[in-house]
Amino acid sequence: MAKVKAKVKDVRVQIILECTNCVQKSVNKKSTGIFRYITQKNRHNTPSRLELRKFCPGCYKHTIHCEIKK
């Protein structure tokens, strides 16, 4: 007989990181598009919102990318 496990929420979740610099620019200027990264994080180790320094092709430099809601 096969054992059946109860469904548990996944520990690793998929998140979207968005450039904070491009978001601020798009308010004043014509939107050229906001660059986003898709990655994963461990929900137990990092319960708060994730911020990483990544390269943004829109700004053409390394900027802070923050986690956004899906």
PQR file with spaces between the fields and no chain letter, atoms N, CA, C, O and H, PARSE charges and radii, in Angstrom:
ATOM       1  N    MET     1       0.837   -1.178    0.000 -0.4000 1.5000
ATOM       2  CA   MET     1       0.000    0.000    0.000 -0.0000 2.0000
ATOM       3  C    MET     1       0.889    1.250    0.000  0.5500 1.7000
ATOM       4  O    MET     1       1.834    1.336    0.784 -0.5500 1.4000
ATOM       5  N    ALA     2       0.593    2.206   -0.864 -0.4000 1.5000
ATOM       6  CA   ALA     2       1.395    3.423   -1.000 -0.0000 2.0000
ATOM       7  C    ALA     2       1.035    4.419    0.088  0.5500 1.7000
ATOM       8  O    ALA     2      -0.131    4.586    0.443 -0.5500 1.4000
ATOM       9  H    ALA     2      -0.175    2.137   -1.501  0.4000 1.0000
ATOM      10  N    LYS     3       2.065    5.077    0.608 -0.4000 1.5000
ATOM      11  CA   LYS     3       1.834    6.107    1.618 -0.0000 2.0000
ATOM      12  C    LYS     3       1.469    7.410    0.919  0.5500 1.7000
ATOM      13  O    LYS     3       2.058    7.758   -0.104 -0.5500 1.4000
ATOM      14  H    LYS     3       3.013    4.941    0.319  0.4000 1.0000
ATOM      15  N    VAL     4       0.515    8.116    1.461 -0.4000 1.5000
ATOM      16  CA   VAL     4       0.068    9.390    0.897 -0.0000 2.0000
ATOM      17  C    VAL     4       0.456   10.486    1.865  0.5500 1.7000
ATOM      18  O    VAL     4       0.061   10.469    3.031 -0.5500 1.4000
ATOM      19  H    VAL     4       0.036    7.834    2.293  0.4000 1.0000
ATOM      20  N    LYS     5       1.235   11.443    1.373 -0.4000 1.5000
ATOM      21  CA   LYS     5       1.637   12.570    2.207 -0.0000 2.0000
ATOM      22  C    LYS     5       0.639   13.703    2.048  0.5500 1.7000
ATOM      23  O    LYS     5       0.056   13.890    0.980 -0.5500 1.4000
ATOM      24  H    LYS     5       1.556   11.456    0.426  0.4000 1.0000
ATOM      25  N    ALA     6       0.452   14.452    3.118 -0.4000 1.5000
ATOM      26  CA   ALA     6      -0.405   15.628    3.048 -0.0000 2.0000
ATOM      27  C    ALA     6       0.311   16.710    2.252  0.5500 1.7000
ATOM      28  O    ALA     6       1.531   16.850    2.337 -0.5500 1.4000
ATOM      29  H    ALA     6       0.926   14.300    3.985  0.4000 1.0000
ATOM      30  N    LYS     7      -0.452   17.471    1.481 -0.4000 1.5000
ATOM      31  CA   LYS     7       0.161   18.539    0.686 -0.0000 2.0000
ATOM      32  C    LYS     7       0.640   19.656    1.608  0.5500 1.7000
ATOM      33  O    LYS     7      -0.115   20.158    2.441 -0.5500 1.4000
ATOM      34  H    LYS     7      -1.443   17.358    1.412  0.4000 1.0000
ATOM      35  N    VAL     8       1.880   20.028    1.449 -0.4000 1.5000
ATOM      36  CA   VAL     8       2.485   21.090    2.236 -0.0000 2.0000
ATOM      37  C    VAL     8       2.891   22.190    1.265  0.5500 1.7000
ATOM      38  O    VAL     8       3.298   21.920    0.135 -0.5500 1.4000
ATOM      39  H    VAL     8       2.493   19.620    0.773  0.4000 1.0000
ATOM      40  N    LYS     9       2.776   23.437    1.721 -0.4000 1.5000
ATOM      41  CA   LYS     9       3.205   24.538    0.861 -0.0000 2.0000
ATOM      42  C    LYS     9       4.677   24.381    0.518  0.5500 1.7000
ATOM      43  O    LYS     9       5.480   23.986    1.364 -0.5500 1.4000
ATOM      44  H    LYS     9       2.445   23.657    2.639  0.4000 1.0000
ATOM      45  N    ASP    10       5.026   24.689   -0.713 -0.4000 1.5000
ATOM      46  CA   ASP    10       6.421   24.568   -1.138 -0.0000 2.0000
ATOM      47  C    ASP    10       7.302   25.528   -0.346  0.5500 1.7000
ATOM      48  O    ASP    10       6.925   26.670   -0.080 -0.5500 1.4000
ATOM      49  H    ASP    10       4.374   25.009   -1.400  0.4000 1.0000
ATOM      50  N    VAL    11       8.469   25.044    0.020 -0.4000 1.5000
ATOM      51  CA   VAL    11       9.415   25.882    0.753 -0.0000 2.0000
ATOM      52  C    VAL    11      10.047   26.883   -0.204  0.5500 1.7000
ATOM      53  O    VAL    11      10.216   28.054    0.137 -0.5500 1.4000
ATOM      54  H    VAL    11       8.776   24.117   -0.196  0.4000 1.0000
ATOM      55  N    ARG    12      10.395   26.422   -1.404 -0.4000 1.5000
ATOM      56  CA   ARG    12      10.982   27.308   -2.406 -0.0000 2.0000
ATOM      57  C    ARG    12       9.880   27.869   -3.284  0.5500 1.7000
ATOM      58  O    ARG    12       9.101   27.114   -3.866 -0.5500 1.4000
ATOM      59  H    ARG    12      10.257   25.471   -1.681  0.4000 1.0000
ATOM      60  N    VAL    13       9.811   29.191   -3.383 -0.4000 1.5000
ATOM      61  CA   VAL    13       8.785   29.848   -4.186 -0.0000 2.0000
ATOM      62  C    VAL    13       9.442   30.680   -5.277  0.5500 1.7000
ATOM      63  O    VAL    13      10.569   31.149   -5.120 -0.5500 1.4000
ATOM      64  H    VAL    13      10.444   29.804   -2.910  0.4000 1.0000
ATOM      65  N    GLN    14       8.733   30.857   -6.377 -0.4000 1.5000
ATOM      66  CA   GLN    14       9.240   31.651   -7.492 -0.0000 2.0000
ATOM      67  C    GLN    14       8.876   33.115   -7.244  0.5500 1.7000
ATOM      68  O    GLN    14       7.738   33.426   -6.894 -0.5500 1.4000
ATOM      69  H    GLN    14       7.817   30.475   -6.505  0.4000 1.0000
ATOM      70  N    ILE    15       9.850   34.011   -7.427 -0.4000 1.5000
ATOM      71  CA   ILE    15       9.618   35.439   -7.196 -0.0000 2.0000
ATOM      72  C    ILE    15      10.073   36.233   -8.417  0.5500 1.7000
ATOM      73  O    ILE    15      10.811   35.727   -9.263 -0.5500 1.4000
ATOM      74  H    ILE    15      10.775   33.758   -7.711  0.4000 1.0000
ATOM      75  N    ILE    16       9.620   37.486   -8.495 -0.4000 1.5000
ATOM      76  CA   ILE    16       9.992   38.387   -9.588 -0.0000 2.0000
ATOM      77  C    ILE    16      10.739   39.568   -8.977  0.5500 1.7000
ATOM      78  O    ILE    16      10.257   40.192   -8.032 -0.5500 1.4000
ATOM      79  H    ILE    16       9.020   37.897   -7.809  0.4000 1.0000
ATOM      80  N    LEU    17      11.917   39.874   -9.520 -0.4000 1.5000
ATOM      81  CA   LEU    17      12.714   41.021   -9.090 -0.0000 2.0000
ATOM      82  C    LEU    17      12.607   42.113  -10.146  0.5500 1.7000
ATOM      83  O    LEU    17      12.776   41.853  -11.338 -0.5500 1.4000
ATOM      84  H    LEU    17      12.309   39.367  -10.289  0.4000 1.0000
ATOM      85  N    GLU    18      12.326   43.332   -9.704 -0.4000 1.5000
ATOM      86  CA   GLU    18      12.122   44.448  -10.624 -0.0000 2.0000
ATOM      87  C    GLU    18      13.107   45.569  -10.307  0.5500 1.7000
ATOM      88  O    GLU    18      13.384   45.857   -9.143 -0.5500 1.4000
ATOM      89  H    GLU    18      12.189   43.543   -8.737  0.4000 1.0000
ATOM      90  N    CYS    19      13.630   46.195  -11.355 -0.4000 1.5000
ATOM      91  CA   CYS    19      14.595   47.292  -11.196 -0.0000 2.0000
ATOM      92  C    CYS    19      13.918   48.494  -10.545  0.5500 1.7000
ATOM      93  O    CYS    19      12.895   48.974  -11.035 -0.5500 1.4000
ATOM      94  H    CYS    19      13.405   45.961  -12.301  0.4000 1.0000
ATOM      95  N    THR    20      14.486   48.981   -9.443 -0.4000 1.5000
ATOM      96  CA   THR    20      13.898   50.126   -8.753 -0.0000 2.0000
ATOM      97  C    THR    20      14.202   51.427   -9.489  0.5500 1.7000
ATOM      98  O    THR    20      13.418   52.373   -9.417 -0.5500 1.4000
ATOM      99  H    THR    20      15.317   48.591   -9.046  0.4000 1.0000
ATOM     100  N    ASN    21      15.316   51.486  -10.187 -0.4000 1.5000
ATOM     101  CA   ASN    21      15.693   52.685  -10.935 -0.0000 2.0000
ATOM     102  C    ASN    21      14.746   52.935  -12.105  0.5500 1.7000
ATOM     103  O    ASN    21      14.319   54.069  -12.318 -0.5500 1.4000
ATOM     104  H    ASN    21      15.953   50.718  -10.246  0.4000 1.0000
ATOM     105  N    CYS    22      14.417   51.908  -12.853 -0.4000 1.5000
ATOM     106  CA   CYS    22      13.527   52.039  -14.013 -0.0000 2.0000
ATOM     107  C    CYS    22      12.116   52.428  -13.592  0.5500 1.7000
ATOM     108  O    CYS    22      11.435   53.166  -14.304 -0.5500 1.4000
ATOM     109  H    CYS    22      14.764   50.986  -12.680  0.4000 1.0000
ATOM     110  N    VAL    23      11.675   51.934  -12.441 -0.4000 1.5000
ATOM     111  CA   VAL    23      10.334   52.251  -11.943 -0.0000 2.0000
ATOM     112  C    VAL    23      10.243   53.737  -11.652  0.5500 1.7000
ATOM     113  O    VAL    23       9.233   54.366  -11.970 -0.5500 1.4000
ATOM     114  H    VAL    23      12.228   51.333  -11.863  0.4000 1.0000
ATOM     115  N    GLN    24      11.284   54.313  -11.049 -0.4000 1.5000
ATOM     116  CA   GLN    24      11.284   55.737  -10.725 -0.0000 2.0000
ATOM     117  C    GLN    24      11.346   56.587  -11.987  0.5500 1.7000
ATOM     118  O    GLN    24      10.715   57.642  -12.054 -0.5500 1.4000
ATOM     119  H    GLN    24      12.104   53.802  -10.791  0.4000 1.0000
ATOM     120  N    LYS    25      12.097   56.139  -12.988 -0.4000 1.5000
ATOM     121  CA   LYS    25      12.220   56.890  -14.237 -0.0000 2.0000
ATOM     122  C    LYS    25      10.919   56.897  -15.027  0.5500 1.7000
ATOM     123  O    LYS    25      10.584   57.899  -15.659 -0.5500 1.4000
ATOM     124  H    LYS    25      12.609   55.282  -12.934  0.4000 1.0000
ATOM     125  N    SER    26      10.181   55.785  -14.999 -0.4000 1.5000
ATOM     126  CA   SER    26       8.998   55.654  -15.844 -0.0000 2.0000
ATOM     127  C    SER    26       7.871   56.595  -15.432  0.5500 1.7000
ATOM     128  O    SER    26       6.942   56.810  -16.211 -0.5500 1.4000
ATOM     129  H    SER    26      10.454   54.971  -14.486  0.4000 1.0000
ATOM     130  N    VAL    27       7.930   57.158  -14.235 -0.4000 1.5000
ATOM     131  CA   VAL    27       6.900   58.093  -13.792 -0.0000 2.0000
ATOM     132  C    VAL    27       7.004   59.396  -14.587  0.5500 1.7000
ATOM     133  O    VAL    27       5.989   59.946  -15.018 -0.5500 1.4000
ATOM     134  H    VAL    27       8.685   56.984  -13.603  0.4000 1.0000
ATOM     135  N    ASN    28       8.218   59.884  -14.779 -0.4000 1.5000
ATOM     136  CA   ASN    28       8.423   61.165  -15.446 -0.0000 2.0000
ATOM     137  C    ASN    28       8.565   61.043  -16.959  0.5500 1.7000
ATOM     138  O    ASN    28       8.108   61.916  -17.698 -0.5500 1.4000
ATOM     139  H    ASN    28       9.042   59.438  -14.429  0.4000 1.0000
ATOM     140  N    LYS    29       9.192   59.973  -17.421 -0.4000 1.5000
ATOM     141  CA   LYS    29       9.492   59.827  -18.840 -0.0000 2.0000
ATOM     142  C    LYS    29       8.594   58.792  -19.483  0.5500 1.7000
ATOM     143  O    LYS    29       7.860   58.070  -18.808 -0.5500 1.4000
ATOM     144  H    LYS    29       9.564   59.265  -16.821  0.4000 1.0000
ATOM     145  N    LYS    30       8.668   58.735  -20.799 -0.4000 1.5000
ATOM     146  CA   LYS    30       7.950   57.708  -21.538 -0.0000 2.0000
ATOM     147  C    LYS    30       8.529   56.347  -21.162  0.5500 1.7000
ATOM     148  O    LYS    30       9.747   56.173  -21.157 -0.5500 1.4000
ATOM     149  H    LYS    30       9.264   59.322  -21.347  0.4000 1.0000
ATOM     150  N    SER    31       7.663   55.378  -20.845 -0.4000 1.5000
ATOM     151  CA   SER    31       8.116   54.079  -20.364 -0.0000 2.0000
ATOM     152  C    SER    31       8.821   53.302  -21.471  0.5500 1.7000
ATOM     153  O    SER    31       8.248   53.050  -22.530 -0.5500 1.4000
ATOM     154  H    SER    31       6.673   55.519  -20.849  0.4000 1.0000
ATOM     155  N    THR    32      10.072   52.927  -21.209 -0.4000 1.5000
ATOM     156  CA   THR    32      10.832   52.124  -22.165 -0.0000 2.0000
ATOM     157  C    THR    32      10.747   50.654  -21.811  0.5500 1.7000
ATOM     158  O    THR    32      11.322   49.810  -22.499 -0.5500 1.4000
ATOM     159  H    THR    32      10.537   53.132  -20.348  0.4000 1.0000
ATOM     160  N    GLY    33      10.035   50.346  -20.744 -0.4000 1.5000
ATOM     161  CA   GLY    33       9.933   48.961  -20.286 -0.0000 2.0000
ATOM     162  C    GLY    33      10.761   48.760  -19.040  0.5500 1.7000
ATOM     163  O    GLY    33      11.878   49.267  -18.933 -0.5500 1.4000
ATOM     164  H    GLY    33       9.568   51.032  -20.185  0.4000 1.0000
ATOM     165  N    ILE    34      10.217   48.028  -18.113 -0.4000 1.5000
ATOM     166  CA   ILE    34      10.896   47.766  -16.854 -0.0000 2.0000
ATOM     167  C    ILE    34      11.442   46.351  -16.916  0.5500 1.7000
ATOM     168  O    ILE    34      10.710   45.412  -17.231 -0.5500 1.4000
ATOM     169  H    ILE    34       9.310   47.616  -18.200  0.4000 1.0000
ATOM     170  N    PHE    35      12.721   46.194  -16.616 -0.4000 1.5000
ATOM     171  CA   PHE    35      13.361   44.886  -16.708 -0.0000 2.0000
ATOM     172  C    PHE    35      13.129   44.100  -15.434  0.5500 1.7000
ATOM     173  O    PHE    35      13.233   44.642  -14.334 -0.5500 1.4000
ATOM     174  H    PHE    35      13.315   46.956  -16.359  0.4000 1.0000
ATOM     175  N    ARG    36      12.813   42.809  -15.585 -0.4000 1.5000
ATOM     176  CA   ARG    36      12.532   41.949  -14.441 -0.0000 2.0000
ATOM     177  C    ARG    36      13.318   40.654  -14.536  0.5500 1.7000
ATOM     178  O    ARG    36      13.536   40.121  -15.624 -0.5500 1.4000
ATOM     179  H    ARG    36      12.728   42.369  -16.479  0.4000 1.0000
ATOM     180  N    TYR    37      13.740   40.156  -13.377 -0.4000 1.5000
ATOM     181  CA   TYR    37      14.375   38.842  -13.256 -0.0000 2.0000
ATOM     182  C    TYR    37      13.407   37.907  -12.544  0.5500 1.7000
ATOM     183  O    TYR    37      12.659   38.337  -11.665 -0.5500 1.4000
ATOM     184  H    TYR    37      13.562   40.589  -12.494  0.4000 1.0000
ATOM     185  N    ILE    38      13.417   36.636  -12.917 -0.4000 1.5000
ATOM     186  CA   ILE    38      12.629   35.622  -12.229 -0.0000 2.0000
ATOM     187  C    ILE    38      13.608   34.678  -11.547  0.5500 1.7000
ATOM     188  O    ILE    38      14.533   34.167  -12.179 -0.5500 1.4000
ATOM     189  H    ILE    38      14.025   36.287  -13.631  0.4000 1.0000
ATOM     190  N    THR    39      13.401   34.448  -10.253 -0.4000 1.5000
ATOM     191  CA   THR    39      14.284   33.590   -9.481 -0.0000 2.0000
ATOM     192  C    THR    39      13.484   32.874   -8.400  0.5500 1.7000
ATOM     193  O    THR    39      12.259   32.988   -8.353 -0.5500 1.4000
ATOM     194  H    THR    39      12.650   34.863   -9.739  0.4000 1.0000
ATOM     195  N    GLN    40      14.165   32.144   -7.540 -0.4000 1.5000
ATOM     196  CA   GLN    40      13.513   31.433   -6.448 -0.0000 2.0000
ATOM     197  C    GLN    40      14.136   31.839   -5.128  0.5500 1.7000
ATOM     198  O    GLN    40      15.294   32.251   -5.071 -0.5500 1.4000
ATOM     199  H    GLN    40      15.160   32.051   -7.578  0.4000 1.0000
ATOM     200  N    LYS    41      13.343   31.716   -4.056 -0.4000 1.5000
ATOM     201  CA   LYS    41      13.887   31.942   -2.720 -0.0000 2.0000
ATOM     202  C    LYS    41      13.287   30.923   -1.764  0.5500 1.7000
ATOM     203  O    LYS    41      12.215   30.371   -2.011 -0.5500 1.4000
ATOM     204  H    LYS    41      12.402   31.381   -4.103  0.4000 1.0000
ATOM     205  N    ASN    42      13.991   30.686   -0.679 -0.4000 1.5000
ATOM     206  CA   ASN    42      13.519   29.782    0.361 -0.0000 2.0000
ATOM     207  C    ASN    42      12.660   30.589    1.328  0.5500 1.7000
ATOM     208  O    ASN    42      13.138   31.532    1.959 -0.5500 1.4000
ATOM     209  H    ASN    42      14.862   31.134   -0.478  0.4000 1.0000
ATOM     210  N    ARG    43      11.396   30.213    1.436 -0.4000 1.5000
ATOM     211  CA   ARG    43      10.436   30.961    2.245 -0.0000 2.0000
ATOM     212  C    ARG    43      10.801   30.959    3.735  0.5500 1.7000
ATOM     213  O    ARG    43      10.534   31.937    4.435 -0.5500 1.4000
ATOM     214  H    ARG    43      11.008   29.447    0.923  0.4000 1.0000
ATOM     215  N    HIS    44      11.409   29.872    4.226 -0.4000 1.5000
ATOM     216  CA   HIS    44      11.748   29.773    5.651 -0.0000 2.0000
ATOM     217  C    HIS    44      12.987   30.598    6.002  0.5500 1.7000
ATOM     218  O    HIS    44      13.036   31.203    7.073 -0.5500 1.4000
ATOM     219  H    HIS    44      11.625   29.078    3.657  0.4000 1.0000
ATOM     220  N    ASN    45      13.981   30.632    5.123 -0.4000 1.5000
ATOM     221  CA   ASN    45      15.223   31.361    5.410 -0.0000 2.0000
ATOM     222  C    ASN    45      15.081   32.861    5.196  0.5500 1.7000
ATOM     223  O    ASN    45      15.685   33.641    5.932 -0.5500 1.4000
ATOM     224  H    ASN    45      13.940   30.141    4.253  0.4000 1.0000
ATOM     225  N    THR    46      14.296   33.285    4.206 -0.4000 1.5000
ATOM     226  CA   THR    46      14.119   34.709    3.915 -0.0000 2.0000
ATOM     227  C    THR    46      12.635   35.043    3.815  0.5500 1.7000
ATOM     228  O    THR    46      12.086   35.093    2.715 -0.5500 1.4000
ATOM     229  H    THR    46      13.805   32.651    3.609  0.4000 1.0000
ATOM     230  N    PRO    47      11.979   35.271    4.954 -0.5600 1.5000
ATOM     231  CA   PRO    47      10.547   35.592    4.921  0.2800 2.0000
ATOM     232  C    PRO    47      10.262   37.010    4.424  0.5500 1.7000
ATOM     233  O    PRO    47       9.170   37.280    3.924 -0.5500 1.4000
ATOM     234  N    SER    48      11.234   37.919    4.557 -0.4000 1.5000
ATOM     235  CA   SER    48      11.030   39.298    4.101 -0.0000 2.0000
ATOM     236  C    SER    48      11.278   39.405    2.597  0.5500 1.7000
ATOM     237  O    SER    48      11.709   38.446    1.957 -0.5500 1.4000
ATOM     238  H    SER    48      12.121   37.700    4.963  0.4000 1.0000
ATOM     239  N    ARG    49      11.001   40.578    2.049 -0.4000 1.5000
ATOM     240  CA   ARG    49      11.199   40.796    0.614 -0.0000 2.0000
ATOM     241  C    ARG    49      12.682   40.816    0.278  0.5500 1.7000
ATOM     242  O    ARG    49      13.502   41.339    1.033 -0.5500 1.4000
ATOM     243  H    ARG    49      10.650   41.357    2.569  0.4000 1.0000
ATOM     244  N    LEU    50      13.005   40.237   -0.867 -0.4000 1.5000
ATOM     245  CA   LEU    50      14.386   40.081   -1.287 -0.0000 2.0000
ATOM     246  C    LEU    50      14.829   41.285   -2.113  0.5500 1.7000
ATOM     247  O    LEU    50      14.072   41.780   -2.948 -0.5500 1.4000
ATOM     248  H    LEU    50      12.339   39.812   -1.480  0.4000 1.0000
ATOM     249  N    GLU    51      16.052   41.755   -1.883 -0.4000 1.5000
ATOM     250  CA   GLU    51      16.658   42.830   -2.678 -0.0000 2.0000
ATOM     251  C    GLU    51      18.034   42.359   -3.125  0.5500 1.7000
ATOM     252  O    GLU    51      18.861   41.982   -2.294 -0.5500 1.4000
ATOM     253  H    GLU    51      16.667   41.353   -1.205  0.4000 1.0000
ATOM     254  N    LEU    52      18.286   42.379   -4.432 -0.4000 1.5000
ATOM     255  CA   LEU    52      19.576   41.970   -4.975 -0.0000 2.0000
ATOM     256  C    LEU    52      20.085   43.028   -5.936  0.5500 1.7000
ATOM     257  O    LEU    52      19.306   43.741   -6.568 -0.5500 1.4000
ATOM     258  H    LEU    52      17.615   42.686   -5.107  0.4000 1.0000
ATOM     259  N    ARG    53      21.407   43.121   -6.036 -0.4000 1.5000
ATOM     260  CA   ARG    53      22.024   44.033   -6.986 -0.0000 2.0000
ATOM     261  C    ARG    53      22.279   43.268   -8.270  0.5500 1.7000
ATOM     262  O    ARG    53      23.118   42.368   -8.304 -0.5500 1.4000
ATOM     263  H    ARG    53      22.040   42.541   -5.523  0.4000 1.0000
ATOM     264  N    LYS    54      21.547   43.625   -9.344 -0.4000 1.5000
ATOM     265  CA   LYS    54      21.626   42.918  -10.618 -0.0000 2.0000
ATOM     266  C    LYS    54      21.843   43.943  -11.733  0.5500 1.7000
ATOM     267  O    LYS    54      21.677   45.147  -11.537 -0.5500 1.4000
ATOM     268  H    LYS    54      20.865   44.356   -9.316  0.4000 1.0000
ATOM     269  N    PHE    55      22.220   43.428  -12.908 -0.4000 1.5000
ATOM     270  CA   PHE    55      22.428   44.301  -14.069 -0.0000 2.0000
ATOM     271  C    PHE    55      21.093   44.589  -14.736  0.5500 1.7000
ATOM     272  O    PHE    55      20.295   43.678  -14.958 -0.5500 1.4000
ATOM     273  H    PHE    55      22.355   42.450  -13.067  0.4000 1.0000
ATOM     274  N    CYS    56      20.851   45.849  -15.053 -0.4000 1.5000
ATOM     275  CA   CYS    56      19.635   46.271  -15.748 -0.0000 2.0000
ATOM     276  C    CYS    56      20.017   46.800  -17.122  0.5500 1.7000
ATOM     277  O    CYS    56      20.726   47.802  -17.212 -0.5500 1.4000
ATOM     278  H    CYS    56      21.499   46.589  -14.873  0.4000 1.0000
ATOM     279  N    PRO    57      19.560   46.147  -18.211 -0.5600 1.5000
ATOM     280  CA   PRO    57      19.886   46.639  -19.547  0.2800 2.0000
ATOM     281  C    PRO    57      19.205   47.964  -19.878  0.5500 1.7000
ATOM     282  O    PRO    57      19.667   48.686  -20.762 -0.5500 1.4000
ATOM     283  N    GLY    58      18.119   48.294  -19.185 -0.4000 1.5000
ATOM     284  CA   GLY    58      17.443   49.572  -19.412 -0.0000 2.0000
ATOM     285  C    GLY    58      18.280   50.734  -18.909  0.5500 1.7000
ATOM     286  O    GLY    58      18.405   51.752  -19.590 -0.5500 1.4000
ATOM     287  H    GLY    58      17.744   47.707  -18.467  0.4000 1.0000
ATOM     288  N    CYS    59      18.851   50.591  -17.727 -0.4000 1.5000
ATOM     289  CA   CYS    59      19.713   51.622  -17.130 -0.0000 2.0000
ATOM     290  C    CYS    59      21.155   51.470  -17.594  0.5500 1.7000
ATOM     291  O    CYS    59      21.941   52.415  -17.521 -0.5500 1.4000
ATOM     292  H    CYS    59      18.750   49.765  -17.173  0.4000 1.0000
ATOM     293  N    TYR    60      21.500   50.278  -18.073 -0.4000 1.5000
ATOM     294  CA   TYR    60      22.840   49.895  -18.514 -0.0000 2.0000
ATOM     295  C    TYR    60      23.864   50.005  -17.383  0.5500 1.7000
ATOM     296  O    TYR    60      24.989   50.465  -17.577 -0.5500 1.4000
ATOM     297  H    TYR    60      20.862   49.510  -18.132  0.4000 1.0000
ATOM     298  N    LYS    61      23.428   49.559  -16.172 -0.4000 1.5000
ATOM     299  CA   LYS    61      24.336   49.501  -15.024 -0.0000 2.0000
ATOM     300  C    LYS    61      23.732   48.574  -13.970  0.5500 1.7000
ATOM     301  O    LYS    61      22.581   48.152  -14.085 -0.5500 1.4000
ATOM     302  H    LYS    61      22.514   49.186  -16.014  0.4000 1.0000
ATOM     303  N    HIS    62      24.516   48.268  -12.952 -0.4000 1.5000
ATOM     304  CA   HIS    62      24.034   47.429  -11.859 -0.0000 2.0000
ATOM     305  C    HIS    62      23.193   48.285  -10.919  0.5500 1.7000
ATOM     306  O    HIS    62      23.645   49.329  -10.450 -0.5500 1.4000
ATOM     307  H    HIS    62      25.450   48.611  -12.858  0.4000 1.0000
ATOM     308  N    THR    63      21.967   47.839  -10.644 -0.4000 1.5000
ATOM     309  CA   THR    63      21.055   48.556   -9.755 -0.0000 2.0000
ATOM     310  C    THR    63      20.414   47.563   -8.791  0.5500 1.7000
ATOM     311  O    THR    63      20.568   46.350   -8.933 -0.5500 1.4000
ATOM     312  H    THR    63      21.600   46.991  -11.024  0.4000 1.0000
ATOM     313  N    ILE    64      19.699   48.094   -7.817 -0.4000 1.5000
ATOM     314  CA   ILE    64      19.007   47.251   -6.844 -0.0000 2.0000
ATOM     315  C    ILE    64      17.682   46.801   -7.452  0.5500 1.7000
ATOM     316  O    ILE    64      16.900   47.617   -7.939 -0.5500 1.4000
ATOM     317  H    ILE    64      19.574   49.079   -7.701  0.4000 1.0000
ATOM     318  N    HIS    65      17.443   45.500   -7.416 -0.4000 1.5000
ATOM     319  CA   HIS    65      16.199   44.920   -7.883 -0.0000 2.0000
ATOM     320  C    HIS    65      15.447   44.383   -6.671  0.5500 1.7000
ATOM     321  O    HIS    65      16.003   43.611   -5.889 -0.5500 1.4000
ATOM     322  H    HIS    65      18.078   44.837   -7.020  0.4000 1.0000
ATOM     323  N    CYS    66      14.182   44.786   -6.507 -0.4000 1.5000
ATOM     324  CA   CYS    66      13.373   44.388   -5.356 -0.0000 2.0000
ATOM     325  C    CYS    66      12.303   43.399   -5.770  0.5500 1.7000
ATOM     326  O    CYS    66      11.850   43.394   -6.915 -0.5500 1.4000
ATOM     327  H    CYS    66      13.730   45.413   -7.142  0.4000 1.0000
ATOM     328  N    GLU    67      11.909   42.571   -4.835 -0.4000 1.5000
ATOM     329  CA   GLU    67      10.858   41.590   -5.057 -0.0000 2.0000
ATOM     330  C    GLU    67       9.508   42.304   -5.160  0.5500 1.7000
ATOM     331  O    GLU    67       9.222   43.211   -4.379 -0.5500 1.4000
ATOM     332  H    GLU    67      12.278   42.575   -3.905  0.4000 1.0000
ATOM     333  N    ILE    68       8.677   41.890   -6.131 -0.4000 1.5000
ATOM     334  CA   ILE    68       7.354   42.477   -6.297 -0.0000 2.0000
ATOM     335  C    ILE    68       6.308   41.388   -6.153  0.5500 1.7000
ATOM     336  O    ILE    68       6.621   40.198   -6.206 -0.5500 1.4000
ATOM     337  H    ILE    68       8.910   41.153   -6.765  0.4000 1.0000
ATOM     338  N    LYS    69       5.070   41.804   -5.972 -0.4000 1.5000
ATOM     339  CA   LYS    69       3.958   40.850   -5.922 -0.0000 2.0000
ATOM     340  C    LYS    69       3.678   40.342   -7.314  0.5500 1.7000
ATOM     341  O    LYS    69       3.896   41.050   -8.296 -0.5500 1.4000
ATOM     342  H    LYS    69       4.816   42.770   -5.930  0.4000 1.0000
ATOM     343  N    LYS    70       3.196   39.122   -7.405 -0.4000 1.5000
ATOM     344  CA   LYS    70       2.871   38.535   -8.700 -0.0000 2.0000
ATOM     345  C    LYS    70       1.562   39.054   -9.205  0.5500 1.7000
ATOM     346  O    LYS    70       1.122   38.670  -10.289 -0.5500 1.4000
ATOM     347  H    LYS    70       3.019   38.546   -6.607  0.4000 1.0000
